[in-house]
Amino acid sequence: MSNPQATGGFPVDTIRAMFPALQRAGDFIFMDNAAGAQIPQSVLDAVTNHLVSHNVQRGGRYGRSVTVDQSVADARTSVALLINAYSPAEICFGMNATSFIRLVSLGIGQMLQERDEIVITDMDHDANIATWLVLESAGAKFKWWRMREDGNLHVDDLRPLVSDRTRLVACTVTAHSIGSIVDVASVAKIAHAAGGEVFLDCVHYGPHGLIDVQAWDCDYLVCSGYKNFSPHMGFLWGRFETLKRLPTFREDFIPDEPPYKVEAGTFIYENVSGMDAAVQYLELIGRNLAPSNNRSRRENIVAGMGAIRDYELVLAREMMGVLKGCGATIYGVADETRINERVPTFCFNIGKLSPQRIVEEMAEMQIGIRDGHMYAPRLMKRLNLSMDSGAIRASLVHYNTVEEIHKFGEALRAIIAKLS
């Protein structure tokens, strides 16, 4: 059992019991969660129930088909509550975040006109960079918002990049590679003051903190289920009128309004059911921590994500201390006094030791972490790291424990001694 003082009262043992993969893993430690988190039993049950009970096409008049329509509608409601959307009709389901970024970029590329400048960053996943850069052939011009030496984007550096020619600022909420959290509410204020829009990649922030599109005042947001304790699927949120204006491909029989105009073809209904269950799992955490019959679903999500965030700060502090104790170079926010600017995703190197060798040795010791360029070639260049070797990434979520971090530290010290 975990020490309640070490976990800040967070019921991590109870939560771990909800995840079949953790129960079956034996001594294996999941520390590659930035590449995909495990799913609770309730999510697995929702997917299975769909496939067994109503694995048919929606839009029919018979009961099983009507049930699919209802399950998709229920999932829209749940995801809308998860991110505090204005309406469930703003939630569009599909394959993944990257395909939605491309869909929006194709639409925006047809609406550039005199607002032809797009601001992108060198801290993002390449999916939120390359998909915009391709619009150069459509006449788009680009401004680079660059990460500072302290491992984060600063809004003071954004202000001079924005003008009456700004069409869009595209940035991450949290860097998938180095874990830095961006002040996206301030990004929106700056962009909107100049008449521009904001597109947020929220894929990596999703499992770590409360999403609130209304408080952030953004215009578009993409997220994926696979990091958010759900199967592989993605969703796009946009303001209803913004999505209504966006040029998209649709077949003639599809209504020309969101979400239908955005959801080309059949998507994976069973995974959408899984996403619905994943939101309910996050609600359950909030409801169990402070039982109340009066709280709304959104209020339970707020409580659950708040507890997750607080607990993950405990994990982040512990992990930062372990890495520093091993002499690691931590990329991103490495100052404990700024721990609130990051999630427990750590990208690092150990001197001149090979990231690949360290990760292979960790695998032998039943710890799953990752090495490489993290799909962020511009960030690798910014950090003076080669694409071939890159860095090491250890990424934790709320089902990880302080004890696992200590085991990781022991393993890392043994590997350093072996390879040095």
C-alpha positions in Angstrom: 0.0 0.0 0.0 1.1 3.6 -0.7 1.9 5.9 2.1 -1.1 8.3 2.4 1.3 11.2 3.4 3.5 10.5 0.4 0.5 10.6 -1.9 -1.2 13.7 -0.4 -4.2 11.5 0.5 -4.8 10.6 -3.2 -6.2 7.0 -3.3 -3.7 5.7 -5.8 -4.0 2.0 -4.7 -7.8 2.1 -5.2 -7.3 3.7 -8.6 -4.7 1.2 -9.7 -7.1 -1.7 -8.9 -9.4 -0.3 -11.6 -6.8 -0.9 -14.3 -6.6 -4.5 -15.6 -3.2 -3.9 -17.3 -1.7 -2.7 -14.1 -3.0 -5.8 -12.3 -1.6 -8.1 -14.9 1.7 -6.4 -15.3 3.6 -8.1 -12.5 6.8 -6.1 -11.8 6.5 -4.1 -15.0 6.3 -0.3 -14.5 4.4 1.9 -17.0 6.4 5.1 -17.5 5.7 5.6 -21.2 2.2 7.1 -20.6 2.9 10.0 -22.9 2.8 7.5 -25.8 -0.5 6.1 -24.5 -2.1 5.5 -21.1 -3.8 2.3 -19.8 -7.6 2.1 -19.6 -9.8 1.3 -16.6 -12.1 -1.8 -16.6 -15.1 0.4 -17.1 -13.7 1.7 -20.4 -13.0 -1.8 -21.5 -16.5 -2.9 -20.5 -18.0 0.0 -22.6 -16.1 -1.0 -25.7 -17.0 -4.6 -25.3 -20.6 -3.8 -24.6 -20.8 -1.8 -27.9 -19.2 -4.6 -29.9 -21.4 -7.3 -28.4 -24.7 -5.5 -28.0 -25.0 -3.0 -30.8 -22.1 -3.2 -33.3 -24.2 -1.9 -36.2 -24.3 1.3 -38.2 -26.1 4.3 -36.8 -29.0 6.0 -38.5 -31.3 3.0 -38.7 -34.8 2.6 -37.3 -34.2 -0.6 -35.4 -33.3 -0.8 -31.7 -29.6 -1.6 -32.0 -29.0 1.2 -34.5 -31.0 3.7 -32.4 -28.7 2.7 -29.4 -25.6 3.6 -31.4 -27.1 7.1 -32.2 -27.8 7.5 -28.5 -24.3 6.3 -27.4 -22.7 8.8 -29.7 -24.9 11.6 -28.4 -24.1 10.5 -24.8 -20.4 10.7 -25.6 -20.7 14.2 -27.1 -22.4 15.3 -23.9 -19.7 13.7 -21.7 -16.8 15.2 -23.7 -18.5 18.6 -23.8 -18.6 18.4 -20.0 -15.0 17.3 -19.9 -13.8 20.4 -21.7 -16.6 22.8 -20.7 -17.8 23.3 -24.3 -20.7 25.6 -24.9 -22.7 22.8 -26.6 -22.3 19.1 -27.3 -22.8 20.0 -31.0 -19.3 21.5 -30.9 -17.7 18.0 -30.3 -16.6 16.3 -33.4 -15.3 12.7 -33.3 -12.8 11.0 -35.6 -9.6 9.0 -35.9 -6.9 11.2 -34.2 -5.8 14.7 -33.4 -3.4 15.0 -36.3 -6.2 14.3 -38.9 -8.3 17.0 -37.2 -5.4 19.6 -37.3 -5.1 18.9 -41.0 -8.8 19.2 -41.5 -8.8 22.6 -39.9 -5.6 23.7 -41.7 -7.2 22.8 -45.1 -10.2 24.9 -44.2 -8.2 27.9 -42.9 -6.0 27.7 -46.0 -9.1 28.6 -48.1 -9.9 31.6 -45.9 -6.6 33.4 -45.5 -7.2 36.6 -47.6 -5.5 39.6 -46.0 -5.0 37.7 -42.7 -2.3 35.5 -44.0 0.0 35.1 -41.0 0.1 32.0 -38.7 2.1 31.9 -35.5 3.6 28.5 -34.7 6.1 27.3 -32.0 9.3 25.3 -31.9 8.1 23.5 -28.8 5.1 21.7 -30.3 4.6 18.2 -31.7 5.3 18.3 -35.4 1.7 17.5 -36.1 0.9 21.1 -34.9 3.7 22.6 -37.0 3.9 20.7 -40.3 0.2 20.7 -40.9 0.3 24.6 -40.9 3.5 25.0 -42.8 2.0 23.1 -45.7 -0.2 26.2 -46.2 2.7 28.2 -47.5 1.6 27.1 -51.0 -1.7 28.7 -50.3 0.0 32.0 -49.4 0.4 31.7 -45.7 3.3 33.4 -43.9 4.7 32.2 -40.6 6.0 33.7 -37.5 7.9 31.5 -35.0 7.1 31.8 -31.3 10.3 30.3 -29.8 10.8 28.6 -26.5 13.1 30.4 -24.0 16.2 28.8 -22.4 14.1 28.2 -19.3 12.1 25.5 -21.1 8.8 27.3 -21.8 7.0 29.6 -24.1 6.5 33.2 -22.8 3.5 35.3 -23.8 5.7 38.4 -23.8 7.5 36.9 -26.8 4.2 36.3 -28.5 3.0 39.9 -28.4 5.4 41.4 -31.1 4.5 38.4 -33.4 0.8 39.2 -33.6 -0.7 41.9 -35.8 -3.7 42.7 -37.9 -2.4 40.2 -40.4 -2.5 37.3 -37.9 -5.0 34.6 -38.9 -4.2 32.1 -36.2 -1.9 31.3 -33.3 -1.3 27.5 -33.1 0.3 26.1 -29.9 0.2 23.3 -27.5 -1.3 23.5 -24.0 1.4 21.2 -22.7 4.5 20.0 -24.5 4.3 16.3 -25.1 8.0 16.0 -25.1 9.2 18.1 -22.1 6.0 18.6 -20.1 5.9 22.4 -20.1 2.5 24.0 -19.6 1.6 27.1 -21.6 -0.4 30.1 -20.4 -3.0 29.6 -23.1 -5.6 32.0 -21.7 -3.1 34.8 -22.2 -2.4 33.5 -25.7 -6.1 33.9 -26.5 -6.2 37.5 -25.1 -3.3 38.5 -27.3 -4.5 36.8 -30.4 -8.1 38.0 -30.1 -7.0 41.6 -29.4 -5.5 41.6 -32.8 -8.5 39.8 -34.4 -6.8 36.5 -34.8 -7.9 33.0 -33.6 -6.3 30.4 -31.4 -5.8 26.7 -32.1 -4.8 24.5 -29.2 -3.2 21.0 -29.2 -4.5 19.6 -25.9 -3.5 16.0 -26.5 -0.8 15.9 -23.8 -2.5 18.1 -21.3 -5.7 16.0 -21.3 -4.8 13.4 -18.6 -3.0 15.9 -16.4 -5.3 18.8 -15.7 -8.7 20.5 -16.1 -9.6 21.5 -19.7 -11.8 24.6 -19.9 -12.3 26.0 -23.4 -14.5 28.8 -22.0 -11.9 30.0 -19.5 -9.2 29.6 -22.1 -11.3 31.5 -24.6 -9.8 29.5 -27.5 -11.4 28.9 -30.9 -10.3 25.4 -31.7 -9.0 22.5 -29.6 -8.0 18.9 -30.4 -7.5 16.1 -28.0 -7.1 12.3 -28.2 -8.4 9.4 -26.2 -5.3 7.3 -26.1 -3.6 9.4 -23.5 -6.8 10.1 -21.7 -7.6 6.5 -20.4 -9.6 5.8 -23.5 -9.1 3.7 -26.7 -7.5 5.3 -29.8 -9.7 8.0 -31.2 -9.7 11.8 -31.3 -12.0 14.7 -31.1 -12.1 18.3 -32.3 -13.8 21.1 -30.5 -14.5 24.5 -32.1 -16.9 27.3 -31.4 -20.2 26.4 -33.2 -20.2 29.4 -35.5 -16.5 29.0 -36.2 -17.0 25.4 -37.3 -20.0 26.4 -39.3 -17.9 28.8 -41.3 -15.0 26.4 -41.7 -14.8 24.9 -45.3 -14.8 21.1 -45.0 -15.3 18.1 -47.2 -18.7 16.5 -46.8 -20.9 14.3 -48.9 -24.1 15.9 -50.3 -26.4 14.1 -47.9 -24.5 15.3 -44.8 -26.0 18.4 -43.1 -23.7 21.5 -43.6 -23.3 22.2 -39.8 -21.3 20.9 -36.9 -20.6 18.2 -35.9 -21.8 16.4 -39.0 -19.9 18.5 -41.6 -16.6 17.7 -39.8 -17.2 13.9 -39.3 -16.4 12.6 -42.8 -17.3 8.9 -43.0 -17.8 6.3 -40.3 -15.7 6.6 -37.2 -15.0 4.0 -34.5 -18.2 4.0 -32.5 -16.9 1.5 -29.9 -14.0 3.8 -29.1 -16.3 6.7 -28.7 -18.2 4.7 -26.2 -14.9 4.1 -24.5 -14.2 7.8 -24.4 -17.6 8.4 -22.8 -16.7 5.8 -20.1 -13.3 7.5 -19.6 -14.9 10.8 -18.8 -17.2 9.0 -16.3 -14.1 7.4 -14.7 -12.7 10.9 -14.2 -16.0 12.0 -12.7 -15.9 9.0 -10.4 -12.6 10.1 -8.9 -14.0 13.5 -8.0 -17.2 12.0 -6.7 -15.4 9.5 -4.5 -13.0 12.0 -3.1 -15.7 14.3 -1.8 -19.1 12.5 -2.0 -22.0 14.9 -2.6 -25.5 14.5 -4.2 -25.6 18.2 -5.1 -22.6 18.4 -7.5 -23.1 18.4 -11.2 -21.1 16.1 -13.6 -18.8 19.0 -14.5 -18.2 19.8 -10.9 -17.2 16.2 -10.3 -14.8 16.4 -13.2 -13.3 19.6 -11.8 -12.9 17.9 -8.4 -11.3 14.8 -10.0 -8.9 16.6 -12.2 -7.9 18.9 -9.4 -7.0 15.9 -7.2 -5.1 14.3 -10.1 -3.2 17.6 -10.7 -2.3 17.9 -7.0 -1.1 14.3 -6.8 0.9 14.5 -10.0 2.8 17.5 -8.6 3.9 15.2 -5.8 5.1 12.8 -8.5 6.8 15.5 -10.5 8.7 16.8 -7.5 9.9 13.3 -6.7 10.9 12.5 -10.2 12.8 15.8 -10.6 14.7 15.1 -7.4 15.6 11.6 -8.6 16.8 12.8 -12.0 18.9 15.6 -10.5 20.4 13.1 -8.0 21.5 11.0 -11.0 23.1 14.0 -12.7 20.5 14.1 -15.5 20.2 17.1 -17.8 16.4 17.8 -17.7 15.0 19.6 -20.7 12.1 21.9 -20.1 11.2 23.3 -16.6 13.9 22.0 -14.2 13.5 24.5 -11.4 11.4 23.0 -8.5 10.1 26.5 -7.7 8.4 26.5 -11.1 7.0 22.9 -10.7 3.5 24.3 -11.5 4.6 25.0 -15.0 5.0 21.3 -15.8 3.3 17.9 -15.8 5.2 14.7 -14.7 6.6 14.2 -18.2 10.4 14.3 -18.1 12.7 14.5 -21.1 16.4 14.1 -20.1 19.8 12.8 -21.0 22.6 11.4 -18.8 25.9 13.0 -19.9 27.1 11.3 -23.1 25.5 8.0 -22.4 23.4 6.6 -25.2 19.6 7.2 -24.7 18.9 4.0 -26.6 21.2 1.9 -24.4 19.7 3.4 -21.2 16.1 2.7 -22.4 17.1 -0.9 -23.5 18.7 -1.5 -20.0 15.5 -0.1 -18.4 13.4 -2.5 -20.5 15.5 -5.4 -19.2 14.7 -4.2 -15.7 10.9 -4.1 -16.4 10.6 -0.3 -16.7 9.0 1.1 -19.9 10.3 4.4 -21.0 11.1 5.9 -24.4 14.0 7.4 -26.4 14.3 9.3 -29.6 13.2 12.6 -31.2 9.7 12.5 -29.7 8.2 13.6 -33.0 9.6 17.1 -32.4 12.4 17.8 -34.8 12.4 21.5 -34.3 12.6 21.1 -30.5 15.5 18.6 -30.9 17.3 21.2 -33.0 16.5 23.9 -30.4 18.0 21.7 -27.7 21.1 20.9 -29.8 20.1 17.2 -29.9 20.4 15.0 -32.9 17.3 13.4 -34.5 19.1 10.0 -34.4 19.7 9.8 -30.6 17.4 12.5 -29.2 16.7 12.1 -25.5 15.0 9.9 -23.0 11.4 10.4 -21.8 9.8 9.1 -18.7 6.1 10.1 -18.4 3.9 9.5 -15.4 0.1 9.8 -14.8 -2.0 9.5 -11.7 -1.8 5.7 -11.5 1.9 5.8 -11.0 3.4 5.9 -7.5 6.2 7.4 -5.6 7.5 3.8 -5.0 7.7 3.3 -8.8 9.8 6.5 -9.0 12.2 5.2 -6.4 12.5 1.9 -8.3 13.2 3.9 -11.4 15.9 5.9 -9.6 17.6 2.7 -8.3 17.5 1.2 -11.8 18.9 4.4 -13.4 21.8 4.6 -10.9 22.7 0.9 -11.6 22.6 1.5 -15.4 24.8 4.6 -15.1 27.3 2.7 -13.1 27.2 -0.2 -15.6 27.6 2.0 -18.7 30.0 4.7 -17.4 
